[in-house]
């Protein structure tokens, strides 16, 4: 994984982790042990889904960089769809608080996306392949028009 990609992954995790911790503490205070378990499951789901999505996006765009926007939208849609499926499957569970799970997942996912956007904007990634030029001469002087 190139250093820019690793920086983006770490940056998203750095911003989402404190939000997940705060969500877990609030859920434990407001809903007790089921709230804590729900929040911890939500944080784990967010980290797995969004981390794997970012890794898949990096893999896809490494081979064909022209697919960045399409792949990004597709990966994001699949992440949200999988999170929704997870919510529907565990809707009536008694293992954890569904409300704490939902709010913690929402907060952690939004923090992950915000961190990913922040670190992507701060990374110095070339988006144009540099073309070697003739030193000291402008292109129009080097090659006359015909």
C-alpha positions as CSV (number, residue, x, y, z in Angstrom):
1,X,0.0,0.0,0.0
2,X,1.5,3.3,-1.0
3,X,2.3,5.8,1.7
4,X,-0.6,8.2,0.7
5,X,-3.1,5.4,0.9
6,X,-1.8,4.2,4.3
7,X,-1.9,7.9,5.5
8,X,-5.6,8.2,4.4
9,X,-6.5,4.9,6.1
10,X,-4.7,5.9,9.4
11,X,-6.2,9.3,9.2
12,X,-9.8,8.0,8.9
13,X,-9.2,5.6,11.8
14,X,-7.6,8.4,13.9
15,X,-10.8,10.4,13.6
16,X,-13.3,7.6,13.9
17,X,-11.7,5.9,16.9
18,X,-12.4,8.7,19.4
19,X,-15.9,9.1,18.1
20,X,-16.4,5.3,18.6
21,X,-15.0,5.5,22.2
22,X,-17.3,8.4,23.0
23,X,-20.3,6.5,21.5
24,X,-19.4,3.4,23.6
25,X,-19.2,5.4,26.8
26,X,-22.4,7.3,26.2
27,X,-24.2,4.1,25.2
28,X,-22.9,2.4,28.4
29,X,-24.1,5.3,30.5
30,X,-27.5,5.6,28.9
31,X,-28.4,2.0,28.1
32,X,-26.2,-0.1,30.4
33,X,-24.4,-3.2,29.3
34,X,-26.6,-3.9,26.2
35,X,-25.8,-0.3,25.1
36,X,-22.1,-0.9,25.5
37,X,-22.2,-4.1,23.6
38,X,-24.3,-2.5,20.8
39,X,-21.9,0.4,20.6
40,X,-18.8,-1.9,20.5
41,X,-20.4,-4.0,17.8
42,X,-21.2,-0.9,15.8
43,X,-17.7,0.4,16.0
44,X,-16.3,-2.9,14.9
45,X,-18.8,-3.1,12.0
46,X,-17.9,0.5,10.9
47,X,-14.2,-0.2,11.1
48,X,-14.4,-3.5,9.2
49,X,-16.8,-2.3,6.5
50,X,-15.2,1.1,5.9
51,X,-11.6,-0.2,6.2
52,X,-12.3,-3.0,3.8
53,X,-14.0,-0.6,1.5
54,X,-11.1,1.8,1.4
55,X,-8.7,-1.1,0.8
56,X,-10.9,-2.3,-2.1
57,X,-11.0,1.2,-3.5
58,X,-7.2,1.5,-3.3
59,X,-6.8,-1.9,-5.0
60,X,-9.3,-1.0,-7.8
61,X,-7.8,2.4,-8.5
62,X,-4.2,1.2,-8.5
63,X,-4.9,-0.9,-11.6
64,X,-7.1,1.6,-13.4
65,X,-7.0,5.2,-12.0
66,X,-9.6,6.4,-14.4
67,X,-12.2,4.5,-12.4
68,X,-11.7,6.5,-9.2
69,X,-15.1,8.2,-9.1
70,X,-17.1,5.3,-10.3
71,X,-15.3,2.9,-7.9
72,X,-15.6,5.3,-5.0
73,X,-19.4,5.6,-5.4
74,X,-19.8,1.9,-5.9
75,X,-17.7,1.1,-2.8
76,X,-19.6,3.7,-0.7
77,X,-23.0,2.3,-1.8
78,X,-21.9,-1.3,-1.0
79,X,-20.7,-0.2,2.4
80,X,-24.0,1.5,3.3
81,X,-25.9,-1.4,1.9
82,X,-24.0,-3.9,4.0
83,X,-24.4,-1.8,7.1
84,X,-28.2,-1.6,6.4
85,X,-28.3,-5.4,6.0
86,X,-26.5,-5.8,9.3
87,X,-29.0,-3.5,10.9
88,X,-32.0,-5.4,9.5
89,X,-30.6,-8.8,10.4
90,X,-30.0,-7.8,14.0
91,X,-33.1,-5.6,14.4
92,X,-34.8,-7.7,17.0
93,X,-31.8,-9.1,18.8
94,X,-31.6,-9.2,22.6
95,X,-27.8,-9.4,22.5
96,X,-27.4,-5.7,22.5
97,X,-29.3,-2.4,22.3
98,X,-30.4,-1.7,18.8
99,X,-30.8,2.0,19.4
100,X,-27.2,2.3,20.8
101,X,-26.0,0.2,17.9
102,X,-27.7,2.4,15.3
103,X,-26.5,5.7,16.7
104,X,-23.0,4.5,17.3
105,X,-22.8,3.1,13.8
106,X,-24.0,6.3,12.3
107,X,-21.6,8.5,14.4
108,X,-18.6,6.2,13.7
109,X,-19.4,5.9,9.9
110,X,-19.8,9.7,9.5
111,X,-16.5,10.3,11.4
112,X,-14.7,7.7,9.2
113,X,-16.0,9.4,6.0
114,X,-15.0,12.8,7.4
115,X,-11.5,11.6,8.3
116,X,-11.1,10.0,4.9
117,X,-12.1,13.2,3.2
118,X,-9.9,15.3,5.4
119,X,-6.8,13.1,4.9
120,X,-7.5,12.7,1.2
121,X,-7.5,16.5,0.7
122,X,-4.3,16.9,2.7
123,X,-2.4,14.2,0.9
124,X,-0.1,15.4,-1.9
125,X,-1.1,12.9,-4.6
126,X,-0.2,13.6,-8.2
127,X,-3.3,13.4,-10.4
128,X,-1.5,14.2,-13.6
129,X,1.5,12.3,-14.9
130,X,4.3,14.7,-15.2
131,X,5.7,15.2,-18.7
132,X,9.4,15.8,-19.1
133,X,10.1,19.2,-20.6
134,X,13.1,20.7,-22.3
135,X,14.9,22.8,-19.8
136,X,15.1,26.5,-20.6
137,X,12.9,26.4,-23.7
138,X,9.1,26.7,-24.0
139,X,7.3,24.0,-25.9
140,X,6.4,26.5,-28.6
141,X,10.0,27.4,-29.2
142,X,11.2,23.8,-29.2
143,X,8.7,22.6,-31.8
144,X,7.6,25.1,-34.4
145,X,4.0,24.8,-35.6
146,X,3.4,23.6,-39.1
